[in-house]
C-alpha cells in the first residue's frame, strides 16, 4: 500500500502525509494528480476534487478548506 499506510489514520493526516512533499503553490488539479500518484484513497481523492479551483500555498491551506467543507475534526 502506498500513500498513507496507517489504518485508521484521520483524513487530514492522510492528506498531509500524501501532499506534504509536494512543492507549493499547487492548483486543485495538481493536488488531485499528486495525491493519485501517491496512492491516495478514493475518499481522499474525492475530497480534494471537491475543493474550489484556486492555488493553494501550502498543505495547511488545503486541510483548512477540507475541514470547513467536511465537518469538524479535519484540518491541521
C-alpha positions as CSV (number, residue, x, y, z in Angstrom):
1,X,0.0,0.0,0.0
2,X,1.4,3.4,-0.9
3,X,0.4,6.8,0.4
4,X,-1.0,6.6,3.9
5,X,-0.3,3.1,5.2
6,X,-1.6,3.6,8.7
7,X,-5.0,2.0,9.1
8,X,-7.5,4.4,10.8
9,X,-5.4,7.5,10.2
10,X,-7.6,10.6,10.0
11,X,-8.3,12.0,6.6
12,X,-6.5,15.3,7.4
13,X,-3.4,13.3,8.4
14,X,-3.6,11.1,5.3
15,X,-3.8,14.2,3.1
16,X,-0.9,15.9,4.9
17,X,1.2,12.7,4.6
18,X,0.4,12.4,0.9
19,X,0.9,16.0,-0.1
20,X,3.5,17.3,2.3
21,X,6.4,16.5,0.0
22,X,5.0,18.5,-2.9
23,X,6.2,21.9,-4.0
24,X,3.6,24.6,-3.5
25,X,1.7,26.6,-4.7
26,X,-0.4,24.0,-6.4
27,X,-3.8,24.3,-8.0
28,X,-6.7,21.9,-7.3
29,X,-5.9,19.7,-10.4
30,X,-2.3,19.4,-9.4
31,X,-3.3,18.4,-5.9
32,X,-5.6,15.7,-7.2
33,X,-2.9,14.4,-9.6
34,X,-0.2,14.4,-6.9
35,X,-2.5,12.6,-4.5
36,X,-3.4,10.0,-7.1
37,X,0.2,9.4,-7.9
38,X,1.0,9.0,-4.2
39,X,-1.7,6.3,-3.9
40,X,-4.4,8.2,-2.1
41,X,-7.7,6.5,-1.3
42,X,-10.8,7.3,-3.3
43,X,-12.2,9.1,-0.3
44,X,-9.2,11.5,-0.2
45,X,-9.3,12.0,-4.0
46,X,-13.0,12.9,-3.8
47,X,-12.3,15.4,-1.0
48,X,-9.5,17.0,-2.9
49,X,-11.6,17.1,-6.1
50,X,-14.3,18.9,-4.2
51,X,-12.0,21.8,-3.3
52,X,-12.5,25.2,-5.0
53,X,-10.5,26.0,-8.1
54,X,-7.6,28.1,-6.8
55,X,-3.9,28.0,-6.0
56,X,-3.0,26.5,-2.6
57,X,0.0,28.0,-0.9
58,X,0.7,25.1,1.5
59,X,-0.7,21.9,3.0
60,X,-2.4,23.9,5.7
61,X,-4.5,25.8,3.2
62,X,-5.7,22.5,1.8
63,X,-6.6,20.8,5.1
64,X,-8.2,24.0,6.4
65,X,-10.6,24.1,3.5
66,X,-11.3,20.3,3.7
67,X,-12.1,20.8,7.4
68,X,-14.6,23.6,6.6
69,X,-16.2,21.6,3.8
70,X,-16.4,18.2,5.5
71,X,-17.0,18.9,9.2
72,X,-15.2,19.1,12.5
73,X,-12.1,17.1,13.2
74,X,-10.4,17.8,9.9
75,X,-7.8,20.5,9.4
76,X,-4.3,20.8,10.8
